[in-house]
Amino acid sequence: MFTTLAFHVEEDGGTVTGDFECFARVPESGTGSGSAAFTVNAMYVTGRITGAAVNGDAAILTGTATITGLGAGTNVPFSIVVHRGGSGTTVVLTTGALVFHEILVEGSIEVRRKEAD
């Protein structure tokens, strides 16, 4: 499975707002020429982040999402645990009873606490 994810979250005055997208693709076939073509939509998650807890270099983000494919549904609760870093950084997405352990291969994740005003 090859997954693309994007998120942004902010806290302002005690209110957490943000968006989350996750698109998982699988190969056309398990063997042969299609086994390296990650073109089949296995799951798409699009949701609103409404909660966040920062602990050092990690954050737990929570909200509800609309999911197609694996775990399909609307208003599905999700949580995503992210760690600051680039390639090799881990992400764990939980949607309902499904848990996905991801490793970042490109891009980076920033985790920062808002400085007091």
Buried (B, 14 or more C-beta within 10 A) or exposed (E): EEBEBEBEBEBEEEEBBBBBBBBBBBBBEEEEEEEEEBEBEBBBBEBBBBEBEBEEBBBBBBBBBBBBBBBBEEEBEBBBBBBBBEEEBBBBBBBEEEEBEBEBEEEEBEBEEEEEE
